[in-house]
Amino acid sequence: MNIFLRELKANFRSLLIWGVIVVLFVTVGVSKFSAYYENPEMLAMLDSMPPAVLAAFNFGAFNLTTVTGFFGLMFTYFALLLCIAAAMWGSDIISKEERDKTVEFALTLPVTRGRVVTAKALAALVNCIALLLITWGASLLSAAQYEPDARFYRFLALSMLALFIMQVTFLSIGIFLGCAMKRYKRVTSVAVSVLLGTYFLSIISGLTRDLDFLKYLTPFKYFDAGRMLHESSLDPVFVVLSLAIVVASMAGAYLTYARRDLYI
């Protein structure tokens, strides 16, 4: 419990910074939406874009003149922000003990390495949930001025569920890298590189149907905002695949951290 509380306190400033970033992003995004709101003429701009680009960024699935459609387009950017935070928290919360030369103190406590990983992972998970709630609250407050209907609230709730699953996925990958990598100074950069690599892979997979198989390799393609908007559901195949990644990553984290030599 002491480790858990210590990590919450240590990462509180980081949570505040990410919270401010998300609030500013939502505020700026909604302010730009005012130009599209109930203004079909603005959609003519999309007609000049190549069809491959429209498909890659899923522009065709949403009506950008409605607040629901605009937040559907924003989903990918929410995912990118929240998942970067999750990956950084997951990778840093383990590796920082070696980076800050405090690992010797942590290991002198009457707890196993497994319990250390559990306490730190739970603290990072609480941060992810808090950031998700900040995102949800900022979205609700920003959209309220456009008097959204019930469909918007259902879509936003389902989007937040999908974002949470994505957060946990990248959080677990970050924790695994933090536990497994011997070069602790590179852990966070590797975690973010993996995330950005999967993001660009999701864009490439949408350019043509011949590359559609790549969607299984990137969590950014597991939850399609268009499907959530029009069908009000998540694809169960990708939910299971996400859970499999989380389980495999956490199992690998416990196994590798228990066996590897730590830099004191």
Helices and strands as residue ranges (DSSP letters): H 2-10, H 12-33, G 40-43, H 44-47, H 51-56, G 59-61, H 67-99, H 103-108, H 113-143, G 144-146, H 150-180, G 184-186, H 187-205, G 209-217, G 219-221, H 225-231, H 236-259
